[in-house]
Amino acid sequence: MNKKVASLIKKLENPEREFSPVPFWFLNDEFSDEEIKRQLKSFNEKGVNGVVLHPRIGVPETIQYLSDEFMHYIKVAARTAHELDMRIVLYDEAMYPSGSAHGLVAASNPDFASQCIILSDNCDEGKVIAKTKSGKYILQAPSNGRIRGIHFGEDDGQPNAPLASDLLNPSSVDKFIELTHERYYSVLKEYFGNTVIGFFTDEPSVLGRNQRRDCFGWTWGFEDVITELKGTLEDLEGLFTGEDNETTEIYKKAIFDRECNVYYKKLSDWCGGHGIALMGHPHRGDDIECERFFQIPGQDIVLRWIAPEKNAMTSYESVQAKCSSDAARHTGKRRNLNECYGACCKDGIPWYFTGGDMKWYTDWLAVRGVNFFIPHAFYYSVTGRRKDERPPDVGPNNIWWKYFDTISAYIKRVSCLMTDAPNKARVAVLCANRDMPSDEMADFYQNQVEFNYLPYSFLENAVDEDGCIKIQGYKYEYVYGDKRNTKTSAKHINSVFDLPYRDLYTQNSTPDLRVSHVVKDDVEVFFLTNEGEGTISTKAMVEGKGGLITMDFWTGLSKVIPSRYENGKIAFDLNLARRQSICIMIDPDAKDCLDVWSQKEYVNPEFELIEDDKSSFIKKYQAKFCCQGTENLYINVKAEEMVECYINGSFAGFSLWNDHEFFIKPYIKKGENQVELSVTGSAVNRFTDQKIEYGLL
């Protein structure tokens, strides 16, 4: 085996702690030093080597945000993490969207509350900005936007929900930084840059939540900005009527520039100046241009906007993984994150989020280049109403917690692979903020062609030469989606079918197959995922010379793939089961490998239900089978939801999704064998009044 390939396999078998999932830790109840320490130690033992300290609804009113008592517990968490060699990401709000310091910013000065413009017949409703030709008034007024708070009674629509602040006002943002960032720094200074690695800002909103109807973002003195940009204030009426004009376009650009340079840049500069990263994500899934201010660009996949049962390649939310990863690629950032799994419940049933769902979302993100996972969420407490606040808990309060080290290891492997590993995309998809082609890219995904989104504004840092657009080490021979007729020597294409190549060639149509072709430590690697509900079976080919090594990131096991040369390419048989992913490496020193793998053999015993524990929602089944003890044997069953397998009393593995398959050869003996399956039902059954059937199907 090539030395570089062997070294990469070793690295991926045991990835560094840097690549750990770093979940939101919902700090949502009374705190104690002992419980904070206990939970962090438990996380660390499961391979979760970092957390986001996320104040969340359920904190008692006796513990005021940023008070000495509150900061005491934050410091206990940071000190404990330091002792455990864990990493801490600070969360900059209580609860979200960010920028208001739990209403303290607006409380310090009423002018710091979120502002907007409205259209009204009554000039007394606010400050007059302009009178329109129709006789109406454009008025500045408070947006009345709120944020979700951390105490009961402060949620959406509730009377105590904190006031949102004006993110377009430099003085307001300065106050936010003073109240929040400086406060954390004063208490945790010794941990900044080592244990504390970042500040997470969460979907900042100019208007806040539940703002007044039919309004648009504004700030004090912004009329002067519009006028200086040659806009006509009365023409802002077009915002309300939906009739765009030159001034509405000026307004949209000016608002975006103000938000970037007042909010994001101030936070970015503060974080950079204090040795940590600005992390988190902007308001929308296609907000790509403001990602440049994040040291670790990010997005969030929540509320099942993207899901296995939906078309995961259309709508603006479908671009979010590439939004963060491609922004990172083109701004020279190593990592990009996703706040993932949040309230991604099936069929609108709280807590109905399966292990198979979690694997699907992880693969969906990873194959698109995400390499820093922020699971949403681990709950400090699930007592009372807390269990109903944006479930599920995907960690300690779910059925798979005792096996979470396997999940952590998987996330670490995909994160490690996708870090410091430029992809081999040859197509640049030109785009702009909130204007990223989505539906049009389905053909690229379904034909296994990788592409990268490249904002027009990033082109000022690019070079056009040798028939390519070159930026941050990437070379794009082809350009797609150019609405501005950019002058470039790269070839413009109208569809994937204009391309003379594929990143992975398949004999059969494979619309559910996704591929990312990267170079990691000088090794060419293909990360393949099955995004569909069936099995993918086809002959496949990749360009290159040598043999192929495959690694299963779920088990950490690697082996040689039988391959052969055909038409100057390496050909092999590809079989990907539902929810399966594989990593394939080209070994340049290997020759054609024509070894025949041992074919899988299955035993299909008749299972009998021997126990149904309705209090723990676990059913146990038993069966017997005979064999000679030399077969390459597997058991394959369908069940809802988690299955644990025991052969002759020995643990043979667990599985979180259908088909549940177990390799049993190491545990069998000649003659009669006994198999026992333990099937655990969904956490829905434990935490809601609804019941999801469980057991063998």
N, C-alpha and C positions, 0 to 999 in steps of 0.2 A: 504494500500500500504506500502511496505517495506520502512523504513526511508531513506536508502541509494538510493533507486530508486527514491523516491520523491525528494531528494536533487539533484540528477543528472538531473532530468527533469527540476528543477528550474534553474540549472546552464546552461542548454542547451537552455532554453527559452530566457535567456538574457545573452549571453556570454560576457566575459570581452573584453575591447578594444584591449587587447593584440592580439586577434585573427582576427583583421581586415584585409581585403585585403590591400596590400600596393603596389599600382600600380606604374609602371614607369610613371613619370610625364615628358613628353617631353618638356624641356625648349628650345624652338625653334624659338624665335622671339625677337624683342625689348622687354625689360622688364620695368615694373614700379612697385614701391613698392605697389601701390594701387591694381594693378591687381593680383599680387602675393598673397596679403592678401585676396582679394575677392575670388579667386579660392580655396585657402586652406579652407576658411570658408565654401564654398559651398560643398567641398568634405566632410568635417567633418559633416555637416548637413545630408549628405546622408549615414552616417555610415562608411565612409572611413577615418579611424583615423591615417593614415600614408601614406607617399609617398617616392618613390625613386627619388631624384633630379638628373634627367638624362639630361645632356647637349646633344642637338640633332641638326641635320642639320637644318639650318635656322637662327641660331644666327648670327646677323650682324657682319661683320669683324671689326667694331669699338669696339666690346666687345671681347677682347682677352681672351682666356682661362686662368684661374688662375690669371688674372690681378686684380688690386684693384677694378675696376668697377664690374667685374664678381663676385668677392667674396662678394661685397656689397650685391648683390641680393641673393646670397646663404645665407648670414647671415640674411637678411630680412625673407627669407623662414623659416630658423631655429628658429628665434625669434618668428615668428608668430605661428609656430607649437607648440613651447613651451607654448605660451599663451593659445593655444587651447587644450593643453594636447594631442597633436598628436605626432607621432614618425617619425623620419627622417632616411632614409638610404642614405648615400652618394654614389655616383657613381664615380668610380676611373679613368674614361677616358673621352675622347671627340672625337669620339663617341664609337667605338669598332672596333676590339678586344682590350682588356685591356693591359696595360703595357708600353705604349709609351709616355704618357702625351702629346698627340696631336703633336707628333714628336719632342718634346723638349728634350727627352732623347738622341736621335740620333744627334740632333743639338748641344748638349753639347760636344759630342765626336763622330766622325765618326765611331770609332771602336765599338760603342754601337749599331749600326744598326744591324738588324737581319742577321745572317750568315747561310750559307748552304754549302753543298758539291755538286759538279757536276762531271760528267764524260765527259772528252773532249779529243780530239786529240791534242789540242793546250795548251801547258803548260803555256802560257802567259796569260791565262784567269783568273788566280787566284793564290793563294798560293798552291804549290804542297804539297799534303799530302802523296801520294804514286803513283808509277807507276805500272800498273797492268801487268799481264802476257800477256795480249792481246795487250800491247803497248800503252794503253790509260792512261790518267792521272786522278787521283782523286784530285780535286782542291777545296780549300776553297774560297768562294766568297760571296759578299753580296747577300742575297736572293731577294733583290728589293721588298720585301713585303711592303705593305701599310696597313693603317687602314682607316676606314671611318671617316671623320672629321665633324666638327660642322658648317662650313661655306659652302655656295654654292660654287661649284667648287672643293670640297674636297671629292667627293663621289668615289665609285669604278670606276677605269679607268680614272678618271679625273686628270689633271696635278698637282693639288695642294693637292692631297691626302697625308696625313702625312706619314712619314717613320715609319715602325714598328721597334721596338727595340729588342735587343737580350735578351730574357727571360732566357737564359741558362748562362748568364754572371752575377756573383754576383755583380760586380761593376755597371753594367747597371741597375739591379733591385734596387740596393741601390739608384741610381740616380732617378729612378722612384718614389720610396718611398719619397725621399727628396723633389722632385718637387710637388708631388701630396698629399700624406698623411700628410706630415709635414705642408704643406701649409694650408690644410683644418683645421688641428688641431690648428695652430697658430691663426686662425680666430674664430673657433667655440669651443675652449677648454671648455668653461663653459657649453656647451650642451652635451659633450661626456659622455656616460654612463647613460644619462637620456633621453633627447629628441633624440639625435643621438645614434642609437643602432647598426649601422653596416656600413661597406664599401662593396659595391657590385662590384666584379670583374667579367668581362663578357667574357666568352669563349676565354681566352688567347690562342694565337697561336704562336708557335715557329717561323713559317715562315711568319706570317702576311697574308694578303689577296692579291690575284693577284700576287703571287710571280713568279719568273722565273720557267719555265717548267723543269720537270725531275730533281728535286733537293731534298735533304734531310737535316733536321735540323743539325746544327753544332754550335760550338762556339770556341773562341780562346783557343788553347791548348788542345782541346778535343782529339787530336790524342794521347796525353800522357795517357789520361784516358783509351782509348781503348787498348793501349799497356800494361798498368799496369794490365788490366783485362785478359791478355793473348790473345788478339785479334791480327790478322794479317791485317795490314792496307790495303794491296792490295786486300784482300778478301772482302772489302767493296763494290767491284764491283757487288757483288751479290744483293745489294740493287737495282741496276739499271737494272739488267738482270732478276730479279725475282727469282733467284736461291739462296734460303736461305742456310746459312752455319753457322758454329759456331760463326764466327765474326759478321755476321749480327744479330744473336740473342743477342750477347753481346752488340752490338750497340743499339738495340731497348730497352733493359733493362736499359742501361746506360743513354740514352736520357730521358727515363721516370723518372728515379731516379733523374737526374739532374733537370728536370723541377719541380718535387715535392719539392726537398730540397732547390733549389735556388729561385724559384718563389713562390710557394704556402706556403712553410714554413716561408719564410721571411715575407710575408704579414700576415700570421696567427699569427706569433709572435708579429708583430707590433700591430695588432688589439687587441689581447689578452692583451698586455701590456698597451693599452690605454682604456680598459674597454668596448670595443665594439666587435662585431662579424665580422669575415670574412664571407661574404655571397656571393652569386652568383653561378656560375656554370662553370665546365670545358668545354673543347672544344667539346667533344662528349657525346652522350647520354648513352654510356656504359663505361665511365671513372669512375669506381667505387672506385678504390684504392686511387686516389688523393682526394676523398671526405673526407678522414680522417683529412685533414688539415683545413677544414671549420668548424667554430663553428656552422654554420647553413649550412649543405650540400644542394646542389641544382642542378637543371637541367632546361632545357627550352623546351617547346613544341611549336614549331613555324612552319610556312609555310605549315601547314596541312600535315606534314609527317605522323601524326596519325590523323584519322578522322572517323566520324560515317559511311561513305560510304566505308571505307577501312577495311581491317582486322587489328584490333587494337591490335593484340596479336603476330604479327610477325615482323621481322626486328629488327636491333639493337636499333632503336629509340623506339620500343615498351617496352623496359626494363627501360626507363629513370625514370619513377615515382618510381619504386621499387629500382632503382639504388640509388636515394637520400634517400628514406625512410629507406631502409635496411642498408645503410651505417650509417645513424643516429642511428638506433636501435643498431647496433653492436659496435658503438663507444660512446654510452652513451649520445647522443645529443637529446635534447627535440624536436627541430623543424627541419624540412627540407622543402625546398621551391621549387616552380616551377615558372619560368617566362612563363606565359601561355597566350594563345590566339593570340600571335603575328603573324600577316599577315596570319592567318588561314582562308583565304577567299575561298569560294566555287567557283568551276568552273573557277578558275583563274581570277575572276572578283574582282577588288579592292573594298573594303568596303562590299563585300557580305559575311557577318558573322552574323548569326541570333542569337536571344536570345536562341533558342533551341540548337544551336551549343555551346554557352557559358555554358549552363547547362550540356550538354554532356561532355565537356572537364573537367568541375569542378568535376563531378562525377567520370570520368575516373581516375583522379588524386587522389581524396579523398579515393576511395575504395582501392587504392594501397598504401595508407599511407601518402600521401602528406598533410601537415598541415599548410603551410604558402604559401599564394597565392600572386604572383606578376603579376597582370594583365598588359598586354602589349597592349595598353597604354592609358593614358589620355593625350591629346594634349593641351599644353598651347595655341597654335594657329593652326588654320586650313586654314589660308589665303594663297592664291597663291599655290605654289608648295608644301607647307608644308603638305597639305591634302593628297598628293600622296606618302608620305614617310612612307613606311611600314604600311599602314592602315590595320585594321580600328582603330579609336578611340573607345574604348569599354565603355567609360564613358560619360563625359559631352556633347560630340558632337554626341551622338547616340540617337536613338528614345526612348530608355528605361530609359533615365537619371532621369526623374521625379520619377521613381519607383526604383531607384538604392538602396534605403535603404532596400528593400526586398532582392535584390541580395547580398548586404553586409551582411545582417543577415544570409542568407543561408551559405555563405562562412565562417562566424564566427562560426556557429554551427558545420559544418563538421570539421573545424580546431580545435575547442575546443574538440570535440569527439576524434580526432586522436592524441591529445597531452597528454602525460603522460598516455598513454593507450597501454601497450604492447599487440601485437596480439598473438593469440593462435596457431600460425603456429608450426607444428610438423615436417615439412620437411625443411631441409637446402639444397639449390641448390648451390653446390660449383662452384666457378667461379674465373676469373681473370680479370684484367683490359682489356677492349675491347675484352673480351671473356666471355660474359654472355649468357647462353642458352636462346633463345627467342622462336623460332618456337616450340620447344619441350614442352614449358610450356602451350600451348593452351589447352591441355587436362585437366590440373590442373584448369585453369580458368573455363572451360566449365563444369567441374564436381564439382565446388564449394569446392575446396581444396586450402587452403591458404598455401603459402610457403614463405620463405625468402632467398634472395641471400646472400651467405656468402663467401667472398673472401678468397682464400687460405692464403693470408698474414695475415688475421685477426685471423687465428687459433692459432697463438702464444699467443694470449690473451684468448684462450678458454681452458676449462677443459673437459677431456673425462672420464666420470664415469657413473655408473648405466645405461649403455646402451644408453647414450645420449651425444651429444656435448652440453656443457653449456657455454654460453657467454652472459654477460650483462643481466642476468636474463632470457634469453631464453633457452629452452631445446628442442633439436632436436633429436627425436627418429629415424628419417629416413634421409638418405642422397641420393641426386640425382645428376647426372652429374659429378661424380668424375673422372676426366681425369688423375689424378695423383695417383690413388689408395691409397688414404689417409688411414692411419691406424686409425680406430675408432671402438668403440663397438656399435655405431649406425648402424642400418640396412640399407644396400644399396638397393635401389629400381631402377627399370628400367622404370617404368611408374606409372601414378596415379592409374592404375588398380591393382597394387601390394599392395595398401593400404587397410586396413580393415575398414576405416572410411571415413566420409565426414564432413566438417564443417557445411554444411546444406544439409539435405537429401530431395530430391524431387521425387514425384511420376512420373512425366513426365520429359522427357529430356528438360533441360533448358539451352541451350548453350549460351544464351545472359545474363544470370543471373550472377552477380558478388557478392561476399560476402567477407567482412572482419569481423573476429570474434575477438573482443578485450575485455579487462577488463579495465573499466574506473571507478575509485573510488569504487573498489570492486564490481562492477556490471558487469555481463556478457552482452555484447552488440553485436548485429549483424547489420552491416550496409550493406544494400542490394541496388544494382542499376541495372537498366535495360539498358544494353548497346546496345540493338537492336532497331529495328524500329517497332516492333509489341508489343502486350500485352502479358505478362507472366501470365499464370493462371495454378496453380498446387497445390496439397496438398503438404505441406512441414513439416519437422520435425527437431527439434534441440535437442541435448542432454542436459538434465538438469531436475530440478524439480521446480514446481511452475507454475505461469501464465505468460502471455506475455503482455507487454505494448509496443505500437508502437507510434512513434513520427514522424510527418511530418516536416522535417526541413525547408521546403519552407514556411509553414504557422505557424510553431511553436506550432501546436496543437498536443495533445497526447490523446490516448484512449486505452482501453483494447481490445486485440484481442481475440475473441472466440477461445478457445483451448481445447484440451483433451489429455489424456495420451494414447499412443499406443506403445506397445513393449518397454516400459521403456523410451520413448521419448515424448517430447511435440509436438503435431501435431496441425497444423492450416492450414487455406486456404490462399494461397498467390496469390495476384493479383497486378501486377505492370504494369501500363500503360507506353506507350512510354515516355521517358525522366523522369520517376518517380524514386525516391529513397525513402527508409524508414529506420528508425532506430528502431530495435526491442530489448527490454530489458527483461531479465528474472527476474521476481519478485518472489523471493523464498517464500514469505509469502502468495502468492495468491494460491487459489485452482483452480481446473478445472473451466473454464468459458465457459458456454454453452449458454450465452445470444445470442440472435439473433439480429444482427444489422438491423436497418431500411434499406430496400432495396432502392437503388436510383431509382427515377422516373424522366423521362425526358419530357420536353415539346419541341415540334418541330414546332414552328410557321413558317409561310412563311414570309421571310424578303423581304422588298422592299428597294431598293437603293433610298435614299432621298437627298444625297449630295455627290458630288465628287470634292474635292478641289485639283486640280492638282498642285497648288503651294506648298502646304504642304504635298501632297501625302497621303491624308486621305479620306477614304470613310465612309459614315455614312448610317446605315441601321435601319429600324424600323419595328416592328411587334407588334401584339396584341395577347393575349391568355387569356383564362378563366380558373379559378380554384376555388377550395373551400377554399384555404388558409391554409390547414393543411398538404398538401403533402410534402414529402422530395424531393423537386424539384430541378432539375438541367437543365441548357441549355448546349448543346454540339454542337460546330460548327467547321468547318474547314476553315481556312483563312490564308492568307499571309499578314502581318507578326504579328504585335502586335495588340491585341484586348482588348478594354476597354468596359465593360458592365455596362449599367444603367437600373435599373428596377424602373419604376414609378418615374423617375427623380433622384433616389438615386444610388450612385456608388456601384456596386456589385463586383468589382474586375477587374484585368487585367490579361492577359495571353500572354506568349511569344512563345509558340510552340503548334503545333497540337497534339492531339485534344484540342481545347480551351474549357475548361469546367468551368462553373460558378455555384456555389451553390446560389440559389435565394430565398430560403425559407424565410430568414429574411426580404425580401423586398416586398413580394407579399401580395395581399389583396384578399378577396373573390370577385368573379366576374371578371370583365375585368381588365387586366393588360397590361402595355405597356413596351416593351423592346427596347432599342436602343443600337446598337453596333457601335463603332468607330474603324475602322481598319486602322492602319498606315503602310505604305509601307517601305521597306528597305531603310537604309541610302544610299545605292547605288544610289538611285534616286536623292538624294540631292547633292552628291559629285562627281558623274561621269556622263559621257554622256550616259552610258548604263541605261536601264530601266528594273526594275523587276516588274512584274505584282503584284498587291496587291488587297485585298478585299476578300470577301467570295468566297470559292471555290465550 
